[in-house]
Amino acid sequence: MFRRSEPVPFAFVAEADRFRSNVTPPPRERLGTAQMAARSLVGLTVVAGLVGSLLFGLPALQPHQEPAKSQQSQASEGR
């Protein structure tokens, strides 16, 4: 896109995009049984909380239905 006409004063700046390291990172440590169990338990707890809140919240989201028979006191039935 834009080409510089002046030379770059430091060669390592110009070669930074092409640089590859010959040092490999150390291998990741394996999780222990306790750590795997703890992460699974936390995940299950979060999922159970979301499912529970959905189950308890769904009835509140349903449209309110009026009762078929209007409620009247027994005293007003004899009139």
CORPE-V99082 format. One record per residue. N is the residue number from 1. RES is the residue in one small letter. PHI is phi as a letter, one per 20 degrees, with the letter a starting at -180 (none if undefined). NEAR is the number of other ideal C-beta (glycine too) atoms within 10 Angstrom. Layout:
# CORPE-V99082
N;RES;PHI;NEAR, N;RES;PHI;NEAR
This chain:
# CORPE-V99082
1;m;none;2, 2;f;d;3, 3;r;d;4, 4;r;e;7, 5;s;e;4, 6;e;e;5, 7;p;f;7, 8;v;f;10, 9;p;f;7, 10;f;d;8, 11;a;f;9, 12;f;f;8, 13;v;f;9, 14;a;f;12, 15;e;e;10, 16;a;f;9, 17;d;f;6, 18;r;e;6, 19;f;f;7, 20;r;c;4, 21;s;e;6, 22;n;e;4, 23;v;e;5, 24;t;e;6, 25;p;f;6, 26;p;f;6, 27;p;f;6, 28;r;f;6, 29;e;f;7, 30;r;f;7, 31;l;f;11, 32;g;f;9, 33;t;f;7, 34;a;f;8, 35;q;f;11, 36;m;f;11, 37;a;f;11, 38;a;f;12, 39;r;f;11, 40;s;f;10, 41;l;f;10, 42;v;f;10, 43;g;f;10, 44;l;f;10, 45;t;f;10, 46;v;f;10, 47;v;f;10, 48;a;f;10, 49;g;f;10, 50;l;f;10, 51;v;f;10, 52;g;f;10, 53;s;f;10, 54;l;f;10, 55;l;f;9, 56;f;f;9, 57;g;e;9, 58;l;f;9, 59;p;f;7, 60;a;f;7, 61;l;e;7, 62;q;f;7, 63;p;f;4, 64;h;f;5, 65;q;d;6, 66;e;f;6, 67;p;f;6, 68;a;f;5, 69;k;d;6, 70;s;f;6, 71;q;e;5, 72;q;c;9, 73;s;f;6, 74;q;f;6, 75;a;f;7, 76;s;e;7, 77;e;f;7, 78;g;f;5, 79;r;e;5
